[in-house]
Amino acid sequence: KFETEIVDGSKTVERVRLVKSDFEKDRIKDASVISEAALQSALDLIKPGVLLSKLHRKSYDALISLGSEVPGYLPIVRTTDPSGHGSWMAGEECAAGNLVFLELSGCKFGHHAPLMRTAYILKPEETEAPAWLVEAECLIQKTFEVCLPMMVPGAKANDIDAAGREIMMNNSFGLSMAARLAYSTGSTSTQPAGHAGWGDADFSLVGHNDGELKSQEGGEAGMVFHFIPWFQKYDEPSGPIGLSDTVIVTTEGGQRFGKLPLTVAVLKG
């Protein structure tokens, strides 16, 4: 007769996978190079009259051409739709005075490095970006500057979220912020609905999570997040304003995988 104890093993694998190995870190770095090049290829096409579906096709073609596997999600391309994570509709075009939002990720050996960028097409009468957009860009950049140094092993998720939220919500134009500042990413995760994505719900920098960030014992790699200080603008021109990157936790603070500037692309109409 054996003495047994039944324990809850839920999320055991997911918790272990939160801290990346050195191999995983290198694959995420590979994916980041692909992500940035593919996203830049779409940014370069943006001008009035260009179909959003063409931006989607260009960025996806670039991902595959650059050596990506099939990513967890297809590239997201949006303009005026304020409904959350919608994407393009058939016949929808880039237009002067509108935002264009891109989010995608390359994938290497099942490992992802998602990022967001935003463009704005100037109206004919505009010579520079509007004040609301300049302020949004500055606040996002400040959130990176303040929060990434906080992303060290032992830091609490909700403390980092609070610091970022204080910066982001101090905007002058009534812009809304996402519910979380970052979510764990890197590996391919299986969602409850059954599809594989580049993010998961296992650890987020969000107000209700008092969990601590972690890294390898005796190693350089740690938890990896998609750091997403992005706004949603509901008045015209509506749409998302996002500048993001994949970030790894280290003893020196959060380190970006990417190199693309954290700037909004302001384009002539």
Contacts in CASP RR format, 6 or more apart in sequence:
PFRMAT RR
TARGET T0000
AUTHOR 0000-0000-0000
METHOD contacts of the structure
MODEL  1
KFETEIVDGSKTVERVRLVKSDFEKDRIKDASVISEAALQSALDLIKPGV
LLSKLHRKSYDALISLGSEVPGYLPIVRTTDPSGHGSWMAGEECAAGNLV
FLELSGCKFGHHAPLMRTAYILKPEETEAPAWLVEAECLIQKTFEVCLPM
MVPGAKANDIDAAGREIMMNNSFGLSMAARLAYSTGSTSTQPAGHAGWGD
ADFSLVGHNDGELKSQEGGEAGMVFHFIPWFQKYDEPSGPIGLSDTVIVT
TEGGQRFGKLPLTVAVLKG
11 202 0 8 1.000
14 189 0 8 1.000
14 200 0 8 1.000
14 202 0 8 1.000
15 202 0 8 1.000
17 187 0 8 1.000
18 184 0 8 1.000
18 202 0 8 1.000
18 203 0 8 1.000
18 214 0 8 1.000
18 223 0 8 1.000
19 214 0 8 1.000
19 215 0 8 1.000
19 216 0 8 1.000
19 221 0 8 1.000
19 222 0 8 1.000
19 223 0 8 1.000
20 28 0 8 1.000
20 186 0 8 1.000
20 187 0 8 1.000
20 216 0 8 1.000
20 221 0 8 1.000
20 222 0 8 1.000
20 223 0 8 1.000
20 224 0 8 1.000
20 248 0 8 1.000
21 216 0 8 1.000
21 221 0 8 1.000
22 216 0 8 1.000
22 219 0 8 1.000
22 220 0 8 1.000
22 221 0 8 1.000
24 111 0 8 1.000
24 186 0 8 1.000
24 187 0 8 1.000
24 221 0 8 1.000
24 224 0 8 1.000
25 220 0 8 1.000
25 221 0 8 1.000
25 222 0 8 1.000
25 224 0 8 1.000
25 248 0 8 1.000
27 108 0 8 1.000
27 109 0 8 1.000
27 110 0 8 1.000
27 111 0 8 1.000
28 108 0 8 1.000
28 111 0 8 1.000
28 112 0 8 1.000
28 113 0 8 1.000
28 186 0 8 1.000
28 224 0 8 1.000
28 246 0 8 1.000
28 248 0 8 1.000
28 257 0 8 1.000
29 113 0 8 1.000
29 257 0 8 1.000
30 108 0 8 1.000
30 111 0 8 1.000
31 68 0 8 1.000
31 105 0 8 1.000
31 106 0 8 1.000
31 107 0 8 1.000
31 108 0 8 1.000
31 111 0 8 1.000
31 112 0 8 1.000
31 113 0 8 1.000
31 186 0 8 1.000
32 106 0 8 1.000
32 113 0 8 1.000
32 115 0 8 1.000
32 246 0 8 1.000
32 257 0 8 1.000
32 258 0 8 1.000
33 66 0 8 1.000
34 63 0 8 1.000
34 66 0 8 1.000
34 67 0 8 1.000
34 68 0 8 1.000
34 106 0 8 1.000
34 107 0 8 1.000
34 108 0 8 1.000
34 113 0 8 1.000
35 63 0 8 1.000
35 104 0 8 1.000
35 105 0 8 1.000
35 106 0 8 1.000
35 113 0 8 1.000
35 114 0 8 1.000
35 115 0 8 1.000
35 246 0 8 1.000
35 258 0 8 1.000
36 115 0 8 1.000
36 258 0 8 1.000
36 259 0 8 1.000
36 260 0 8 1.000
37 62 0 8 1.000
37 66 0 8 1.000
38 59 0 8 1.000
38 60 0 8 1.000
38 62 0 8 1.000
38 63 0 8 1.000
38 66 0 8 1.000
38 68 0 8 1.000
38 75 0 8 1.000
38 104 0 8 1.000
38 106 0 8 1.000
39 59 0 8 1.000
39 102 0 8 1.000
39 104 0 8 1.000
39 115 0 8 1.000
39 117 0 8 1.000
39 260 0 8 1.000
40 260 0 8 1.000
41 58 0 8 1.000
41 59 0 8 1.000
41 62 0 8 1.000
42 55 0 8 1.000
42 56 0 8 1.000
42 58 0 8 1.000
42 59 0 8 1.000
42 62 0 8 1.000
42 75 0 8 1.000
42 77 0 8 1.000
42 102 0 8 1.000
43 102 0 8 1.000
43 117 0 8 1.000
43 119 0 8 1.000
43 265 0 8 1.000
45 54 0 8 1.000
45 55 0 8 1.000
45 58 0 8 1.000
46 55 0 8 1.000
46 94 0 8 1.000
46 100 0 8 1.000
46 119 0 8 1.000
46 121 0 8 1.000
46 265 0 8 1.000
46 267 0 8 1.000
47 94 0 8 1.000
47 121 0 8 1.000
47 267 0 8 1.000
47 269 0 8 1.000
48 93 0 8 1.000
48 94 0 8 1.000
48 95 0 8 1.000
48 96 0 8 1.000
48 121 0 8 1.000
48 269 0 8 1.000
49 93 0 8 1.000
49 94 0 8 1.000
49 95 0 8 1.000
50 93 0 8 1.000
50 94 0 8 1.000
51 88 0 8 1.000
51 91 0 8 1.000
51 92 0 8 1.000
51 93 0 8 1.000
51 94 0 8 1.000
52 77 0 8 1.000
52 78 0 8 1.000
52 79 0 8 1.000
52 87 0 8 1.000
52 88 0 8 1.000
52 89 0 8 1.000
52 91 0 8 1.000
52 92 0 8 1.000
52 93 0 8 1.000
52 94 0 8 1.000
52 100 0 8 1.000
53 77 0 8 1.000
53 88 0 8 1.000
53 90 0 8 1.000
53 91 0 8 1.000
53 92 0 8 1.000
55 75 0 8 1.000
55 77 0 8 1.000
55 88 0 8 1.000
55 94 0 8 1.000
55 100 0 8 1.000
55 102 0 8 1.000
56 74 0 8 1.000
56 75 0 8 1.000
56 77 0 8 1.000
56 87 0 8 1.000
56 88 0 8 1.000
59 75 0 8 1.000
59 77 0 8 1.000
59 102 0 8 1.000
59 104 0 8 1.000
60 74 0 8 1.000
60 75 0 8 1.000
60 104 0 8 1.000
63 71 0 8 1.000
63 75 0 8 1.000
63 104 0 8 1.000
63 106 0 8 1.000
63 107 0 8 1.000
66 106 0 8 1.000
67 108 0 8 1.000
68 106 0 8 1.000
68 107 0 8 1.000
68 108 0 8 1.000
69 106 0 8 1.000
69 107 0 8 1.000
69 108 0 8 1.000
69 109 0 8 1.000
69 110 0 8 1.000
70 107 0 8 1.000
71 104 0 8 1.000
71 105 0 8 1.000
71 106 0 8 1.000
71 107 0 8 1.000
71 112 0 8 1.000
71 197 0 8 1.000
71 198 0 8 1.000
72 105 0 8 1.000
72 107 0 8 1.000
72 112 0 8 1.000
72 188 0 8 1.000
72 195 0 8 1.000
72 196 0 8 1.000
72 197 0 8 1.000
72 198 0 8 1.000
73 104 0 8 1.000
73 105 0 8 1.000
73 197 0 8 1.000
73 198 0 8 1.000
74 87 0 8 1.000
74 104 0 8 1.000
75 102 0 8 1.000
75 103 0 8 1.000
75 104 0 8 1.000
76 85 0 8 1.000
76 86 0 8 1.000
76 87 0 8 1.000
76 101 0 8 1.000
76 102 0 8 1.000
76 103 0 8 1.000
76 104 0 8 1.000
77 87 0 8 1.000
77 88 0 8 1.000
77 100 0 8 1.000
77 101 0 8 1.000
77 102 0 8 1.000
78 86 0 8 1.000
78 87 0 8 1.000
78 88 0 8 1.000
78 100 0 8 1.000
78 101 0 8 1.000
78 239 0 8 1.000
78 240 0 8 1.000
79 88 0 8 1.000
79 92 0 8 1.000
79 94 0 8 1.000
79 95 0 8 1.000
79 98 0 8 1.000
79 99 0 8 1.000
79 100 0 8 1.000
79 101 0 8 1.000
79 239 0 8 1.000
80 98 0 8 1.000
80 99 0 8 1.000
80 237 0 8 1.000
80 238 0 8 1.000
80 239 0 8 1.000
81 89 0 8 1.000
81 238 0 8 1.000
81 239 0 8 1.000
82 232 0 8 1.000
82 233 0 8 1.000
82 234 0 8 1.000
82 238 0 8 1.000
82 239 0 8 1.000
84 232 0 8 1.000
84 240 0 8 1.000
94 100 0 8 1.000
94 121 0 8 1.000
95 121 0 8 1.000
96 121 0 8 1.000
96 122 0 8 1.000
96 123 0 8 1.000
96 124 0 8 1.000
96 269 0 8 1.000
97 120 0 8 1.000
97 121 0 8 1.000
97 122 0 8 1.000
97 123 0 8 1.000
97 126 0 8 1.000
97 237 0 8 1.000
97 269 0 8 1.000
98 120 0 8 1.000
98 121 0 8 1.000
98 237 0 8 1.000
99 118 0 8 1.000
99 119 0 8 1.000
99 120 0 8 1.000
99 233 0 8 1.000
99 237 0 8 1.000
99 238 0 8 1.000
99 239 0 8 1.000
99 240 0 8 1.000
99 241 0 8 1.000
100 118 0 8 1.000
100 119 0 8 1.000
100 120 0 8 1.000
100 121 0 8 1.000
101 116 0 8 1.000
101 117 0 8 1.000
101 118 0 8 1.000
101 239 0 8 1.000
101 240 0 8 1.000
101 241 0 8 1.000
101 242 0 8 1.000
102 116 0 8 1.000
102 117 0 8 1.000
102 118 0 8 1.000
102 119 0 8 1.000
103 114 0 8 1.000
103 115 0 8 1.000
103 116 0 8 1.000
103 244 0 8 1.000
104 114 0 8 1.000
104 115 0 8 1.000
105 112 0 8 1.000
105 113 0 8 1.000
105 114 0 8 1.000
105 115 0 8 1.000
105 198 0 8 1.000
106 112 0 8 1.000
106 113 0 8 1.000
106 114 0 8 1.000
107 188 0 8 1.000
107 198 0 8 1.000
110 187 0 8 1.000
110 188 0 8 1.000
111 186 0 8 1.000
111 187 0 8 1.000
111 188 0 8 1.000
112 185 0 8 1.000
112 186 0 8 1.000
112 187 0 8 1.000
112 188 0 8 1.000
112 197 0 8 1.000
112 198 0 8 1.000
112 199 0 8 1.000
112 246 0 8 1.000
113 185 0 8 1.000
113 186 0 8 1.000
113 246 0 8 1.000
113 257 0 8 1.000
113 258 0 8 1.000
114 185 0 8 1.000
114 198 0 8 1.000
114 199 0 8 1.000
114 226 0 8 1.000
114 244 0 8 1.000
114 246 0 8 1.000
115 226 0 8 1.000
115 244 0 8 1.000
115 245 0 8 1.000
115 246 0 8 1.000
115 258 0 8 1.000
115 260 0 8 1.000
116 228 0 8 1.000
116 230 0 8 1.000
116 240 0 8 1.000
116 242 0 8 1.000
116 243 0 8 1.000
116 244 0 8 1.000
117 242 0 8 1.000
117 243 0 8 1.000
117 260 0 8 1.000
117 264 0 8 1.000
117 265 0 8 1.000
118 240 0 8 1.000
118 241 0 8 1.000
118 242 0 8 1.000
118 243 0 8 1.000
118 264 0 8 1.000
118 265 0 8 1.000
119 264 0 8 1.000
119 265 0 8 1.000
119 266 0 8 1.000
119 267 0 8 1.000
120 129 0 8 1.000
120 130 0 8 1.000
120 133 0 8 1.000
120 264 0 8 1.000
120 265 0 8 1.000
120 266 0 8 1.000
120 267 0 8 1.000
121 267 0 8 1.000
121 268 0 8 1.000
121 269 0 8 1.000
122 128 0 8 1.000
122 129 0 8 1.000
122 266 0 8 1.000
122 267 0 8 1.000
122 268 0 8 1.000
122 269 0 8 1.000
123 269 0 8 1.000
124 269 0 8 1.000
128 266 0 8 1.000
129 137 0 8 1.000
129 264 0 8 1.000
129 266 0 8 1.000
131 173 0 8 1.000
132 172 0 8 1.000
132 173 0 8 1.000
132 175 0 8 1.000
132 233 0 8 1.000
133 241 0 8 1.000
133 264 0 8 1.000
133 266 0 8 1.000
135 171 0 8 1.000
135 172 0 8 1.000
135 173 0 8 1.000
136 171 0 8 1.000
136 173 0 8 1.000
136 175 0 8 1.000
136 231 0 8 1.000
136 233 0 8 1.000
136 241 0 8 1.000
136 264 0 8 1.000
137 241 0 8 1.000
137 243 0 8 1.000
137 262 0 8 1.000
137 263 0 8 1.000
137 264 0 8 1.000
139 167 0 8 1.000
139 168 0 8 1.000
139 170 0 8 1.000
139 171 0 8 1.000
139 229 0 8 1.000
140 168 0 8 1.000
140 229 0 8 1.000
140 230 0 8 1.000
140 231 0 8 1.000
140 241 0 8 1.000
140 242 0 8 1.000
140 243 0 8 1.000
140 262 0 8 1.000
141 243 0 8 1.000
141 262 0 8 1.000
142 167 0 8 1.000
143 164 0 8 1.000
143 167 0 8 1.000
143 168 0 8 1.000
143 181 0 8 1.000
143 229 0 8 1.000
144 227 0 8 1.000
144 229 0 8 1.000
144 245 0 8 1.000
144 262 0 8 1.000
146 163 0 8 1.000
146 164 0 8 1.000
146 167 0 8 1.000
147 160 0 8 1.000
147 163 0 8 1.000
147 164 0 8 1.000
147 181 0 8 1.000
147 227 0 8 1.000
147 229 0 8 1.000
148 227 0 8 1.000
148 247 0 8 1.000
148 253 0 8 1.000
148 254 0 8 1.000
148 255 0 8 1.000
148 256 0 8 1.000
149 253 0 8 1.000
149 254 0 8 1.000
150 159 0 8 1.000
150 160 0 8 1.000
150 163 0 8 1.000
150 253 0 8 1.000
151 160 0 8 1.000
151 213 0 8 1.000
151 225 0 8 1.000
151 247 0 8 1.000
151 249 0 8 1.000
151 250 0 8 1.000
151 253 0 8 1.000
151 254 0 8 1.000
152 213 0 8 1.000
152 249 0 8 1.000
152 250 0 8 1.000
152 251 0 8 1.000
152 252 0 8 1.000
152 253 0 8 1.000
152 254 0 8 1.000
153 212 0 8 1.000
153 213 0 8 1.000
153 214 0 8 1.000
153 215 0 8 1.000
153 222 0 8 1.000
153 249 0 8 1.000
153 251 0 8 1.000
154 212 0 8 1.000
154 213 0 8 1.000
154 214 0 8 1.000
155 212 0 8 1.000
155 213 0 8 1.000
156 210 0 8 1.000
156 211 0 8 1.000
156 212 0 8 1.000
156 213 0 8 1.000
157 203 0 8 1.000
157 204 0 8 1.000
157 205 0 8 1.000
157 206 0 8 1.000
157 207 0 8 1.000
157 209 0 8 1.000
157 210 0 8 1.000
157 211 0 8 1.000
157 212 0 8 1.000
157 213 0 8 1.000
158 205 0 8 1.000
158 206 0 8 1.000
158 207 0 8 1.000
158 208 0 8 1.000
158 209 0 8 1.000
158 210 0 8 1.000
158 211 0 8 1.000
160 181 0 8 1.000
160 182 0 8 1.000
160 205 0 8 1.000
161 180 0 8 1.000
161 181 0 8 1.000
161 182 0 8 1.000
161 205 0 8 1.000
161 206 0 8 1.000
161 207 0 8 1.000
161 209 0 8 1.000
162 207 0 8 1.000
164 181 0 8 1.000
164 229 0 8 1.000
165 177 0 8 1.000
165 181 0 8 1.000
167 229 0 8 1.000
168 175 0 8 1.000
168 177 0 8 1.000
168 229 0 8 1.000
168 231 0 8 1.000
169 177 0 8 1.000
171 231 0 8 1.000
173 233 0 8 1.000
175 231 0 8 1.000
175 232 0 8 1.000
175 233 0 8 1.000
175 241 0 8 1.000
176 231 0 8 1.000
176 232 0 8 1.000
176 233 0 8 1.000
176 234 0 8 1.000
177 229 0 8 1.000
177 230 0 8 1.000
177 231 0 8 1.000
177 232 0 8 1.000
178 228 0 8 1.000
178 229 0 8 1.000
178 230 0 8 1.000
178 232 0 8 1.000
179 206 0 8 1.000
180 204 0 8 1.000
180 205 0 8 1.000
180 206 0 8 1.000
180 207 0 8 1.000
180 228 0 8 1.000
181 204 0 8 1.000
181 205 0 8 1.000
181 206 0 8 1.000
181 227 0 8 1.000
181 228 0 8 1.000
181 229 0 8 1.000
182 204 0 8 1.000
182 205 0 8 1.000
182 225 0 8 1.000
182 226 0 8 1.000
182 227 0 8 1.000
182 228 0 8 1.000
182 247 0 8 1.000
183 199 0 8 1.000
183 200 0 8 1.000
183 201 0 8 1.000
183 203 0 8 1.000
183 204 0 8 1.000
183 205 0 8 1.000
183 225 0 8 1.000
183 226 0 8 1.000
183 228 0 8 1.000
184 199 0 8 1.000
184 200 0 8 1.000
184 202 0 8 1.000
184 203 0 8 1.000
184 204 0 8 1.000
184 223 0 8 1.000
184 224 0 8 1.000
184 225 0 8 1.000
185 198 0 8 1.000
185 199 0 8 1.000
185 200 0 8 1.000
185 224 0 8 1.000
185 225 0 8 1.000
185 226 0 8 1.000
185 246 0 8 1.000
186 198 0 8 1.000
186 199 0 8 1.000
186 224 0 8 1.000
186 246 0 8 1.000
188 196 0 8 1.000
188 197 0 8 1.000
188 198 0 8 1.000
189 196 0 8 1.000
189 197 0 8 1.000
189 198 0 8 1.000
189 199 0 8 1.000
189 200 0 8 1.000
189 202 0 8 1.000
190 196 0 8 1.000
190 197 0 8 1.000
191 197 0 8 1.000
191 200 0 8 1.000
191 201 0 8 1.000
198 226 0 8 1.000
199 226 0 8 1.000
203 209 0 8 1.000
203 211 0 8 1.000
203 223 0 8 1.000
205 225 0 8 1.000
205 227 0 8 1.000
213 223 0 8 1.000
213 249 0 8 1.000
214 222 0 8 1.000
214 223 0 8 1.000
214 249 0 8 1.000
215 221 0 8 1.000
215 222 0 8 1.000
215 223 0 8 1.000
215 249 0 8 1.000
215 250 0 8 1.000
215 251 0 8 1.000
216 222 0 8 1.000
220 250 0 8 1.000
221 248 0 8 1.000
222 248 0 8 1.000
222 249 0 8 1.000
222 250 0 8 1.000
223 248 0 8 1.000
223 249 0 8 1.000
224 246 0 8 1.000
224 247 0 8 1.000
224 248 0 8 1.000
224 249 0 8 1.000
225 246 0 8 1.000
225 247 0 8 1.000
225 248 0 8 1.000
225 249 0 8 1.000
226 244 0 8 1.000
226 245 0 8 1.000
226 246 0 8 1.000
226 247 0 8 1.000
227 244 0 8 1.000
227 245 0 8 1.000
227 246 0 8 1.000
227 247 0 8 1.000
228 242 0 8 1.000
228 244 0 8 1.000
229 242 0 8 1.000
229 243 0 8 1.000
229 244 0 8 1.000
230 240 0 8 1.000
230 241 0 8 1.000
230 242 0 8 1.000
230 243 0 8 1.000
230 244 0 8 1.000
231 240 0 8 1.000
231 241 0 8 1.000
231 242 0 8 1.000
232 239 0 8 1.000
232 240 0 8 1.000
232 241 0 8 1.000
233 239 0 8 1.000
233 240 0 8 1.000
233 241 0 8 1.000
241 264 0 8 1.000
243 262 0 8 1.000
243 263 0 8 1.000
243 264 0 8 1.000
245 256 0 8 1.000
245 257 0 8 1.000
245 258 0 8 1.000
245 260 0 8 1.000
245 262 0 8 1.000
246 256 0 8 1.000
246 257 0 8 1.000
246 258 0 8 1.000
247 254 0 8 1.000
247 255 0 8 1.000
247 256 0 8 1.000
247 257 0 8 1.000
248 254 0 8 1.000
248 255 0 8 1.000
248 257 0 8 1.000
END
